[in-house]
């Protein structure tokens, strides 16, 4: 395994953003006080994170970013 040469361009990919949002959601959930967690069921958070991660995984199979167009 090796890091891609243009790794900075990957930070703007939809899949990377979706996976980062899923990670941020879990981090924010763990930092919330218990009384605030009572307003939002854990199942909703789990479904939201699962959906974000599924979008991120699915996005890895799509062309992301500018597409090279043939010049006439």
C-alpha positions as CSV (number, residue, x, y, z in Angstrom):
1,X,0.0,0.0,0.0
2,X,1.1,3.6,-0.6
3,X,-0.4,7.0,-0.5
4,X,-1.7,8.5,-3.7
5,X,0.5,11.3,-5.2
6,X,-2.2,13.9,-5.2
7,X,-3.8,13.1,-1.8
8,X,-4.7,16.8,-1.2
9,X,-7.2,16.7,-4.0
10,X,-8.9,13.7,-2.3
11,X,-10.0,16.0,0.6
12,X,-12.6,17.6,-1.7
13,X,-14.1,14.2,-2.8
14,X,-17.7,13.5,-1.8
15,X,-16.8,10.2,-0.4
16,X,-14.1,11.7,1.9
17,X,-16.5,14.4,3.1
18,X,-19.2,11.8,3.8
19,X,-16.8,9.6,5.8
20,X,-15.5,12.7,7.7
21,X,-19.0,13.7,8.6
22,X,-19.8,10.2,9.9
23,X,-16.7,10.3,12.0
24,X,-17.5,13.8,13.3
25,X,-21.0,12.7,14.2
26,X,-19.8,9.9,16.3
27,X,-17.2,12.2,18.0
28,X,-19.9,14.9,18.7
29,X,-22.3,12.2,20.1
30,X,-19.7,10.9,22.6
31,X,-19.0,14.5,23.8
32,X,-22.6,15.4,24.4
33,X,-23.8,15.4,28.0
34,X,-26.2,12.6,29.0
35,X,-29.2,14.9,29.4
36,X,-28.8,16.1,25.8
37,X,-28.5,12.6,24.5
38,X,-31.9,11.8,26.0
39,X,-33.6,14.0,23.4
40,X,-32.2,12.0,20.4
41,X,-32.4,8.3,20.4
42,X,-29.2,6.4,19.8
43,X,-30.9,4.5,16.9
44,X,-31.2,7.7,14.9
45,X,-27.5,8.5,15.4
46,X,-26.5,5.0,14.4
47,X,-28.7,5.1,11.2
48,X,-27.3,8.6,10.3
49,X,-23.7,7.4,10.7
50,X,-24.4,4.2,8.8
51,X,-26.0,6.2,6.0
52,X,-23.1,8.7,5.8
53,X,-20.6,5.8,5.7
54,X,-22.6,4.0,3.0
55,X,-22.6,7.2,0.9
56,X,-18.8,7.5,1.5
57,X,-18.2,3.9,0.5
58,X,-20.4,4.2,-2.6
59,X,-18.7,7.4,-3.6
60,X,-15.4,5.6,-3.8
61,X,-16.7,3.9,-6.9
62,X,-17.8,7.1,-8.7
63,X,-15.7,9.6,-10.6
64,X,-15.3,12.6,-8.4
65,X,-13.9,16.0,-9.2
66,X,-13.3,17.5,-12.6
67,X,-13.6,15.1,-15.5
68,X,-11.1,15.6,-18.3
69,X,-13.0,16.4,-21.5
70,X,-11.5,15.8,-24.9
71,X,-10.4,18.9,-26.7
72,X,-11.3,19.3,-30.4
